[in-house]
Amino acid sequence: MTLPDRASNREEQFVQLFATHERELGAFVRAMGLDWGAVDDILQTVSLVMWRKWNEFDPDSSFMQWARVITRFEVLKYRRSLARDRHVFREDVMELLAGAAAELGDRTPDDDYRDALHQCLQSLPDRSARLIRAAYSGDQAIKDLAGDIGQSAAAFYKTLHRIREKLRQCIRHRLETN
């Protein structure tokens, strides 16, 4: 009987960890505002980068923390390559989304949550929906958006906070009634 060599065990460990957490990483990418088509492209790149850096991974540390750092950089690179597309989130918004997605920890958004979010976004008053879209997908800075609607940046942030809170309540209600 021959014992498996150490390199083979490390390779198996990578494959097992990546396969176990691939869905979470996909949700992490999606939470940063990219469409599902981009998720597959980014995950493919992420897996290659992680494989190349696998020897740098400390087995006593958190695989998902390590993977999220690499994934965040790859999403930012991908986003920069699409910088001319006006429907891509600004880099500062991507960082905020990445931070929020990381706070979710190991949870992944499921279909019910996405459906509830979509329905709640559709139910927003037109003005609120326009403000959310402008804030999260536009090329303008928040202070410029605020000026366009005659508000200070602080007042605009408060308005966005109220809209997000309504969305949170709507999503919670829809999930509880399903």
Backbone as CSV, one residue per row, in Angstrom:
resi,resn,N_x,N_y,N_z,CA_x,CA_y,CA_z,C_x,C_y,C_z
1,MET,0.843,-1.176,0.000,0.000,0.000,0.000,0.890,1.242,0.000
2,THR,0.595,2.170,-0.895,1.378,3.402,-0.946,0.577,4.540,-0.342
3,LEU,1.263,5.381,0.356,0.625,6.538,0.968,0.538,7.667,-0.056
4,PRO,-0.572,8.417,-0.060,-0.665,9.546,-0.987,0.365,10.603,-0.622
5,ASP,0.946,11.216,-1.630,1.945,12.242,-1.333,1.266,13.525,-0.869
6,ARG,2.048,14.362,-0.221,1.539,15.605,0.384,0.945,16.532,-0.670
7,ALA,1.550,16.641,-1.847,1.039,17.522,-2.901,-0.349,17.081,-3.337
8,SER,-0.551,15.784,-3.451,-1.844,15.260,-3.851,-2.916,15.624,-2.826
9,ASN,-2.597,15.526,-1.547,-3.540,15.905,-0.493,-3.891,17.384,-0.563
10,ARG,-2.906,18.238,-0.830,-3.154,19.690,-0.945,-4.060,19.974,-2.135
11,GLU,-3.835,19.261,-3.242,-4.680,19.445,-4.425,-6.117,19.040,-4.119
12,GLU,-6.278,17.911,-3.461,-7.613,17.447,-3.098,-8.281,18.421,-2.135
13,GLN,-7.503,18.964,-1.211,-8.040,19.919,-0.253,-8.578,21.158,-0.985
14,PHE,-7.807,21.647,-1.957,-8.260,22.816,-2.721,-9.564,22.509,-3.447
15,VAL,-9.592,21.403,-4.174,-10.783,21.051,-4.949,-11.993,20.916,-4.029
16,GLN,-11.799,20.261,-2.892,-12.909,20.068,-1.968,-13.398,21.401,-1.401
17,LEU,-12.495,22.250,-0.964,-12.883,23.536,-0.396,-13.547,24.434,-1.437
18,PHE,-12.974,24.469,-2.635,-13.555,25.321,-3.669,-14.945,24.823,-4.053
19,ALA,-15.085,23.529,-4.233,-16.393,22.966,-4.596,-17.418,23.224,-3.491
20,THR,-17.003,23.115,-2.264,-17.903,23.334,-1.136,-18.380,24.782,-1.071
21,HIS,-17.511,25.721,-1.407,-17.816,27.138,-1.230,-18.096,27.877,-2.541
22,GLU,-18.134,27.187,-3.651,-18.324,27.851,-4.939,-19.643,28.618,-4.994
23,ARG,-20.703,28.029,-4.472,-22.003,28.710,-4.488,-21.965,29.982,-3.643
24,GLU,-21.319,29.906,-2.488,-21.178,31.091,-1.634,-20.398,32.188,-2.348
25,LEU,-19.336,31.799,-3.034,-18.542,32.785,-3.773,-19.365,33.399,-4.900
26,GLY,-20.175,32.579,-5.554,-21.054,33.096,-6.602,-22.048,34.107,-6.044
27,ALA,-22.612,33.804,-4.886,-23.541,34.732,-4.238,-22.817,36.016,-3.835
28,PHE,-21.575,35.878,-3.399,-20.754,37.031,-3.026,-20.547,37.937,-4.244
29,VAL,-20.216,37.333,-5.387,-20.028,38.102,-6.624,-21.342,38.765,-7.011
30,ARG,-22.419,38.015,-6.956,-23.734,38.534,-7.336,-24.141,39.680,-6.426
31,ALA,-23.806,39.567,-5.148,-24.155,40.614,-4.185,-23.409,41.910,-4.461
32,MET,-22.335,41.826,-5.222,-21.595,43.029,-5.591,-22.161,43.662,-6.856
33,GLY,-23.343,43.204,-7.270,-24.082,43.891,-8.325,-23.846,43.413,-9.736
34,LEU,-23.198,42.276,-9.916,-22.967,41.787,-11.267,-24.037,40.787,-11.668
35,ASP,-24.261,40.679,-12.968,-25.297,39.752,-13.429,-24.789,38.317,-13.382
36,TRP,-25.731,37.374,-13.518,-25.387,35.956,-13.371,-24.396,35.494,-14.432
37,GLY,-24.427,36.084,-15.626,-23.461,35.716,-16.659,-22.041,36.061,-16.246
38,ALA,-21.884,37.210,-15.615,-20.562,37.636,-15.162,-20.069,36.768,-14.008
39,VAL,-20.999,36.260,-13.207,-20.615,35.433,-12.055,-19.804,34.231,-12.522
40,ASP,-20.285,33.540,-13.550,-19.569,32.363,-14.050,-18.175,32.723,-14.550
41,ASP,-18.081,33.817,-15.303,-16.775,34.244,-15.817,-15.812,34.560,-14.672
42,ILE,-16.313,35.285,-13.703,-15.454,35.680,-12.582,-15.049,34.474,-11.755
43,LEU,-15.992,33.566,-11.495,-15.644,32.376,-10.700,-14.590,31.524,-11.403
44,GLN,-14.651,31.466,-12.708,-13.627,30.716,-13.443,-12.255,31.361,-13.226
45,THR,-12.206,32.672,-13.343,-10.945,33.383,-13.125,-10.490,33.239,-11.678
46,VAL,-11.431,33.377,-10.751,-11.108,33.249,-9.320,-10.505,31.880,-9.031
47,SER,-11.096,30.831,-9.594,-10.574,29.491,-9.325,-9.144,29.353,-9.826
48,LEU,-8.828,29.946,-10.978,-7.453,29.891,-11.502,-6.484,30.674,-10.615
49,VAL,-6.897,31.859,-10.209,-6.037,32.678,-9.348,-5.809,31.980,-8.012
50,MET,-6.884,31.424,-7.447,-6.753,30.721,-6.170,-5.833,29.508,-6.305
51,TRP,-5.963,28.802,-7.406,-5.107,27.629,-7.630,-3.639,28.040,-7.686
52,ARG,-3.378,29.148,-8.406,-1.992,29.628,-8.512,-1.439,30.080,-7.159
53,LYS,-2.318,30.587,-6.291,-1.890,31.098,-4.993,-2.118,30.081,-3.871
54,TRP,-2.500,28.878,-4.222,-2.865,27.882,-3.219,-1.752,27.623,-2.208
55,ASN,-0.510,27.685,-2.654,0.607,27.457,-1.726,0.721,28.560,-0.684
56,GLU,0.120,29.720,-0.953,0.148,30.831,-0.008,-0.947,30.714,1.051
57,PHE,-1.928,29.856,0.818,-3.044,29.714,1.761,-2.595,29.004,3.028
58,ASP,-2.963,29.584,4.166,-2.653,28.988,5.469,-3.814,28.075,5.851
59,PRO,-3.584,26.759,5.933,-4.673,25.823,6.249,-5.345,26.072,7.599
60,ASP,-4.680,26.817,8.491,-5.270,27.126,9.789,-6.139,28.383,9.759
61,SER,-6.238,29.021,8.593,-7.052,30.238,8.484,-8.377,29.914,7.783
62,SER,-9.211,30.913,7.652,-10.524,30.743,7.031,-10.405,30.743,5.505
63,PHE,-10.848,29.661,4.894,-10.820,29.577,3.439,-11.685,30.672,2.826
64,MET,-12.886,30.905,3.378,-13.793,31.893,2.791,-13.253,33.310,2.911
65,GLN,-12.587,33.650,3.982,-11.990,34.983,4.083,-10.941,35.158,2.995
66,TRP,-10.098,34.157,2.839,-9.061,34.193,1.811,-9.698,34.275,0.423
67,ALA,-10.708,33.461,0.193,-11.369,33.421,-1.113,-12.090,34.730,-1.415
68,ARG,-12.713,35.340,-0.391,-13.414,36.608,-0.620,-12.454,37.721,-1.016
69,VAL,-11.273,37.746,-0.431,-10.289,38.774,-0.792,-9.918,38.629,-2.265
70,ILE,-9.606,37.431,-2.674,-9.248,37.193,-4.075,-10.428,37.520,-4.982
71,THR,-11.606,37.091,-4.592,-12.800,37.329,-5.399,-13.081,38.819,-5.525
72,ARG,-12.954,39.560,-4.437,-13.188,41.008,-4.484,-12.254,41.669,-5.496
73,PHE,-10.970,41.300,-5.478,-10.029,41.885,-6.430,-10.389,41.515,-7.873
74,GLU,-10.807,40.292,-8.082,-11.173,39.873,-9.437,-12.435,40.583,-9.916
75,VAL,-13.379,40.805,-9.019,-14.587,41.548,-9.394,-14.217,42.985,-9.753
76,LEU,-13.345,43.594,-8.964,-12.923,44.961,-9.268,-12.189,45.031,-10.605
77,LYS,-11.347,44.034,-10.889,-10.664,43.996,-12.191,-11.678,43.864,-13.318
78,TYR,-12.635,42.984,-13.132,-13.676,42.773,-14.137,-14.465,44.064,-14.337
79,ARG,-14.803,44.704,-13.240,-15.569,45.933,-13.321,-14.802,47.023,-14.062
80,ARG,-13.501,47.105,-13.793,-12.687,48.100,-14.500,-12.670,47.831,-16.001
81,SER,-12.695,46.563,-16.375,-12.696,46.238,-17.805,-14.001,46.653,-18.466
82,LEU,-15.045,46.825,-17.671,-16.342,47.258,-18.192,-16.637,48.720,-17.866
83,ALA,-15.628,49.445,-17.463,-15.824,50.797,-16.937,-16.588,51.714,-17.885
84,ARG,-16.529,51.459,-19.148,-17.217,52.328,-20.094,-18.714,52.044,-20.161
85,ASP,-19.136,50.928,-19.632,-20.562,50.587,-19.624,-21.232,51.363,-18.499
86,ARG,-22.204,52.201,-18.836,-22.810,53.060,-17.822,-23.713,52.298,-16.864
87,HIS,-23.975,51.025,-17.109,-24.852,50.245,-16.243,-24.075,49.447,-15.201
88,VAL,-22.796,49.739,-15.060,-21.962,49.047,-14.072,-21.812,49.948,-12.855
89,PHE,-21.870,49.362,-11.658,-21.738,50.142,-10.433,-20.360,50.776,-10.351
90,ARG,-20.321,51.942,-9.709,-19.043,52.600,-9.466,-18.242,51.756,-8.478
91,GLU,-16.918,51.962,-8.487,-16.036,51.153,-7.642,-16.345,51.314,-6.160
92,ASP,-16.685,52.537,-5.720,-16.987,52.723,-4.302,-18.259,51.967,-3.909
93,VAL,-19.221,51.898,-4.805,-20.437,51.141,-4.537,-20.118,49.648,-4.500
94,MET,-19.244,49.199,-5.405,-18.844,47.792,-5.417,-18.179,47.417,-4.096
95,GLU,-17.349,48.302,-3.558,-16.702,48.033,-2.279,-17.729,47.930,-1.155
96,LEU,-18.714,48.827,-1.174,-19.772,48.763,-0.166,-20.548,47.455,-0.271
97,LEU,-20.873,47.052,-1.495,-21.602,45.803,-1.693,-20.756,44.607,-1.257
98,ALA,-19.463,44.659,-1.560,-18.582,43.565,-1.156,-18.533,43.455,0.365
99,GLY,-18.457,44.604,1.036,-18.451,44.592,2.487,-19.748,44.045,3.053
100,ALA,-20.856,44.451,2.465,-22.159,43.953,2.933,-22.278,42.456,2.673
101,ALA,-21.804,42.009,1.529,-21.872,40.584,1.206,-20.997,39.782,2.166
102,ALA,-19.837,40.321,2.512,-18.953,39.617,3.443,-19.589,39.512,4.825
103,GLU,-20.366,40.533,5.208,-21.039,40.499,6.509,-22.092,39.409,6.572
104,LEU,-22.583,38.989,5.413,-23.571,37.915,5.411,-22.962,36.614,5.892
105,GLY,-21.638,36.568,5.888,-20.948,35.366,6.345,-21.144,34.229,5.375
106,ASP,-21.502,33.082,5.896,-21.616,31.901,5.066,-23.002,31.722,4.471
107,ARG,-23.924,32.639,4.758,-25.257,32.532,4.174,-25.191,32.895,2.700
108,THR,-26.046,32.270,1.914,-26.164,32.623,0.509,-27.598,33.025,0.232
109,PRO,-27.781,34.093,-0.546,-29.145,34.487,-0.866,-29.812,33.377,-1.676
110,ASP,-31.022,33.031,-1.331,-31.718,31.987,-2.077,-32.732,32.607,-3.031
111,ASP,-33.377,31.746,-3.774,-34.321,32.218,-4.784,-35.473,33.009,-4.165
112,ASP,-35.964,32.586,-2.997,-37.061,33.307,-2.343,-36.653,34.737,-2.013
113,TYR,-35.433,34.907,-1.522,-34.951,36.241,-1.172,-34.841,37.114,-2.425
114,ARG,-34.247,36.547,-3.486,-34.110,37.311,-4.724,-35.475,37.688,-5.290
115,ASP,-36.420,36.744,-5.245,-37.765,37.035,-5.735,-38.412,38.138,-4.907
116,ALA,-38.264,38.058,-3.593,-38.843,39.079,-2.712,-38.214,40.442,-2.989
117,LEU,-36.909,40.482,-3.153,-36.225,41.735,-3.457,-36.739,42.314,-4.768
118,HIS,-36.831,41.481,-5.784,-37.310,41.946,-7.091,-38.727,42.512,-6.972
119,GLN,-39.608,41.788,-6.293,-40.988,42.252,-6.124,-41.040,43.558,-5.336
120,CYS,-40.224,43.659,-4.313,-40.218,44.874,-3.500,-39.670,46.068,-4.286
121,LEU,-38.650,45.830,-5.094,-38.136,46.912,-5.940,-39.209,47.375,-6.921
122,GLN,-39.972,46.421,-7.452,-41.042,46.756,-8.394,-42.164,47.537,-7.713
123,SER,-42.345,47.319,-6.414,-43.451,47.970,-5.707,-43.096,49.364,-5.189
124,LEU,-41.838,49.758,-5.321,-41.447,51.094,-4.869,-42.145,52.170,-5.705
125,PRO,-42.452,53.305,-5.094,-42.944,54.436,-5.896,-41.883,54.811,-6.938
126,ASP,-42.332,55.361,-8.049,-41.417,55.679,-9.157,-40.224,56.516,-8.713
127,ARG,-40.467,57.544,-7.910,-39.370,58.426,-7.474,-38.338,57.641,-6.673
128,SER,-38.806,56.806,-5.751,-37.889,56.010,-4.930,-37.089,55.040,-5.789
129,ALA,-37.756,54.407,-6.741,-37.069,53.469,-7.624,-36.005,54.185,-8.452
130,ARG,-36.331,55.377,-8.944,-35.355,56.151,-9.728,-34.145,56.529,-8.863
131,LEU,-34.402,56.935,-7.617,-33.298,57.323,-6.733,-32.387,56.140,-6.427
132,ILE,-32.971,54.985,-6.150,-32.167,53.779,-5.878,-31.339,53.421,-7.106
133,ARG,-31.973,53.403,-8.270,-31.225,53.079,-9.498,-30.102,54.080,-9.726
134,ALA,-30.388,55.352,-9.548,-29.370,56.386,-9.768,-28.216,56.236,-8.784
135,ALA,-28.543,55.949,-7.527,-27.502,55.847,-6.507,-26.619,54.632,-6.694
136,TYR,-27.180,53.522,-7.165,-26.426,52.279,-7.215,-25.950,51.872,-8.593
137,SER,-26.357,52.573,-9.611,-25.878,52.149,-10.925,-25.429,53.306,-11.792
138,GLY,-25.463,54.496,-11.274,-25.082,55.649,-12.070,-23.615,55.959,-12.032
139,ASP,-23.241,56.896,-12.874,-21.857,57.346,-12.919,-21.626,58.579,-12.054
140,GLN,-22.708,59.139,-11.524,-22.583,60.359,-10.746,-22.256,60.066,-9.288
141,ALA,-21.544,60.982,-8.696,-21.267,60.900,-7.261,-22.546,61.244,-6.507
142,ILE,-22.652,60.746,-5.287,-23.843,60.991,-4.468,-24.110,62.486,-4.320
143,LYS,-23.061,63.277,-4.098,-23.276,64.716,-3.914,-23.865,65.352,-5.171
144,ASP,-23.476,64.849,-6.353,-24.033,65.375,-7.594,-25.491,64.952,-7.770
145,LEU,-25.783,63.702,-7.436,-27.170,63.238,-7.498,-28.041,64.047,-6.551
146,ALA,-27.525,64.276,-5.345,-28.274,65.048,-4.353,-28.551,66.452,-4.885
147,GLY,-27.541,67.066,-5.475,-27.713,68.403,-6.039,-28.749,68.428,-7.150
148,ASP,-28.777,67.381,-7.963,-29.745,67.302,-9.064,-31.187,67.301,-8.570
149,ILE,-31.405,66.756,-7.379,-32.779,66.720,-6.861,-33.010,67.781,-5.787
150,GLY,-32.029,68.669,-5.613,-32.194,69.779,-4.688,-32.019,69.415,-3.223
151,GLN,-31.193,68.405,-2.945,-30.929,68.010,-1.562,-29.433,68.090,-1.290
152,SER,-29.113,68.176,-0.004,-27.707,68.058,0.375,-27.349,66.572,0.310
153,ALA,-26.058,66.270,0.309,-25.630,64.865,0.293,-26.139,64.145,1.535
154,ALA,-26.093,64.808,2.691,-26.571,64.181,3.928,-28.058,63.865,3.840
155,ALA,-28.829,64.797,3.310,-30.274,64.561,3.172,-30.541,63.432,2.180
156,PHE,-29.736,63.381,1.121,-29.921,62.319,0.121,-29.602,60.956,0.728
157,TYR,-28.535,60.882,1.527,-28.212,59.627,2.209,-29.359,59.195,3.126
158,LYS,-29.972,60.159,3.814,-31.108,59.831,4.679,-32.282,59.311,3.855
159,THR,-32.511,59.933,2.710,-33.582,59.475,1.816,-33.305,58.044,1.364
160,LEU,-32.063,57.770,0.963,-31.698,56.412,0.548,-31.858,55.428,1.702
161,HIS,-31.488,55.850,2.887,-31.636,54.978,4.060,-33.106,54.618,4.279
162,ARG,-33.998,55.606,4.159,-35.430,55.334,4.342,-35.944,54.365,3.268
163,ILE,-35.490,54.539,2.036,-35.927,53.651,0.956,-35.413,52.234,1.210
164,ARG,-34.141,52.112,1.600,-33.579,50.784,1.889,-34.306,50.125,3.057
165,GLU,-34.679,50.919,4.046,-35.418,50.366,5.185,-36.791,49.854,4.739
166,LYS,-37.447,50.582,3.855,-38.729,50.112,3.314,-38.533,48.809,2.545
167,LEU,-37.451,48.734,1.776,-37.157,47.501,1.049,-36.921,46.340,2.018
168,ARG,-36.147,46.592,3.075,-35.882,45.551,4.079,-37.177,45.036,4.696
169,GLN,-38.066,45.978,5.069,-39.339,45.591,5.674,-40.199,44.811,4.684
170,CYS,-40.225,45.259,3.462,-41.002,44.579,2.417,-40.484,43.159,2.214
171,ILE,-39.169,43.024,2.117,-38.571,41.693,1.910,-38.886,40.785,3.101
172,ARG,-38.712,41.299,4.295,-38.993,40.521,5.496,-40.448,40.059,5.497
173,HIS,-41.358,40.973,5.171,-42.784,40.634,5.140,-43.066,39.558,4.086
174,ARG,-42.498,39.716,2.898,-42.736,38.724,1.835,-42.162,37.360,2.203
175,LEU,-41.001,37.353,2.822,-40.413,36.070,3.212,-41.202,35.401,4.334
176,GLU,-41.733,36.205,5.238,-42.520,35.641,6.344,-43.870,35.108,5.878
177,THR,-44.433,35.702,4.834,-45.742,35.255,4.358,-45.665,34.112,3.364
178,ASN,-44.474,33.776,2.920,-44.314,32.648,1.969,-44.190,31.340,2.667
